[in-house]
Amino acid sequence: MVETLTREQVLAHRVAAQGLHRDRPLGPLFSLGLQDAGPTARLAIAARSDGDPDPVALGLVDGWTHRGAPHHHPPAERPAIAAAARPFDDADAAARLNWSGPEQRRVGIPAREAIDRAADALAEVVTEPMTKGAASGAVTELLPDALLRDCRGCATVHVNEQLFRLSAFPVGVGLDPTGRTLLLIPPPPGWERPVEGDPARAARLVLDYLRVLGPAGPREVADFVGTSTAAFAPAWEAALPELVEVAVEGRPAWLPADDLDAALAAPDPDVVRFLPPLDPMLQARDRPLLVPDEALRKDLYKIIGNPGALLVDGEIVGTWRPRASGKKLTLEVAPVVPLAPDVRARLDDEAERVAAARGLRPAGLTGV
C-alpha cells in the first residue's frame, strides 16, 4: 500500500530533516552541500544551530559542484561527490553544460570530452592558490577556440564559464572564498580523478537530495544536480531499491525507505526562521508545493537579487532583506499574511542571530 502524505506533512518533515528545530546534527545537510554566496552558508547554519555558523570553522570546504555553483561539503566526502557527479555520457554532459543541439554541433567536440579537456588544463594550471581570473586566463591558452566564448563583461575571449566550473571538481580543484578575492586551490594529496560515470555512485546524489528535500521525484533531483531527467535516469534507477513510493498531492514521490516513519511522524514545525537566499529549504525543485502563492514565489525566485524567506511554523509567509549601516543591521520584513504577536516576538530573537552571523549588531525590524 502506498502511503499518502499531505503537503503539511512534507513541509514538517523537511523542517525536521534539515535541522531547523536545532535539535540534530547537520550531517545529511552537509552531505548534500550548502550553496555558498556571500553570507548565505553562515546564515543557513545559524538558522539551524546554536554553535559557530562559520562553515570553515566547521571543517567544510568549498567547490563548484551541483550546477557548477559553489557548495560547502565535508572534505572526506569530496572524492565520492566528484565520482557521483561524473556525467554518464555526452547527453548528460551537454545537459550539465546547458548546450543545445546546435551548440554541440557548433563546438564539434563531444560534451564529456570538452569537460575532460578543460579539466586537464585546470589540473596543469592550478598547482598553487590562484585567482579565478588568472586560472581562467591560463586555461584559455591551453584550449581550442571551439571551447572559448566572447565575454562582453570581460571584454575578452576566455573559456566558457560553465565548462570552466564543471571541470574543476573532477580534478579536485577547490575554492577558498575566505579572502576578498576568490582563490582556486590545488587538489588535496592523493586525489583520484573519476574516469567513468557510475550509476551506483551517482545514486548517492539521489539519496542526499531526498533525505533533506524529499519526498520528490526524478525530475526534481535531476534539476538540482543540473542535468536532464532522461540523462540522470541511470542514477535514479540505481537508487530505487533504497526508496519507497508515497503519494503527495495526488502525485507519486519517493523517500529513502528508512525515512518514511520519520516523515509520517514529523514533529509540529513550530519554528520561526529567517532563511537566507539559496537556503537548503529553498533549493527544493517542487517550488509550487513549497510556496503555493504565485506572487510570493516569483519574488523569492528572481534571476538575481533574491530576498530571503520568512519561515513561520513550516510555511514560507514572506520575504526579508538585510540593510546594513555601519556595524548595525536592520531587517526589512515583508510578510504576505498577518503575523501573530508571539511570532513577532520570536522574530526579534532570530534577527539577533542573523546580525551575529554577519558580525553586526541588530538594529531592529521594519515592515512588521
JOZIJO-V758057 format. One line per field, one symbol per residue. phi: phi as a letter, one per 40 degrees, with the letter a starting at -180 (. if undefined). psi: psi as a letter, one per 20 degrees, with the letter a starting at -180 (. if undefined). A space follows every 50 residues. Layout:
phi = ???
psi = ???
This chain:
phi = .ccbbcdcccccccdcccgccfbacbdccccchbcbagcdcccccccbac ccccccccgcbbacbdggccbcbcdccdccccccccdcaccccccccgcc ddcccccgbdcccccccccdccccccbadacccccccccdccbcdccbbc bcccfabaddcccdcccccdbgcbbbccccbcbcbcccdgcbccbbcbdc cccccccccccbbccabcccccccchbcccccddcccccddcbbcbbbfg bcabbddcbcdcccbdcdccbbacccdgddcccdccccccbccccccccc bccbgcccbcbbfgbcbibabcbcbgcbbbbcbbcbbcbcdccdcccccc ccccccccgbbcbhbbgb
psi = ppqpprghhghhghgghjjiiljqqkghghghqoppocjggghgghiiqi apjohghjjqqqqodpjjqpqpqphiigghgghhipqhahggghghikpr ghgghggjpqghhgggghggghhhgnirpqqgggggghhhhiqqhhjrqp ohhilaprqpghgggiighhjjpaqnjiahppppqrqqqjppppgqpohh hhhhhgggghhijrqrahggghhghkaqgghjhhgghhhhhjrpprppkj qqrqqphjighhghkpqplmqpqoprqjqhhiipimhhggnhogggghhh mrgqkqrrpopoliqojarqqqopocjqpqpopnqiqqpqhhggghhggh hhggghhjkrppjaqqi.
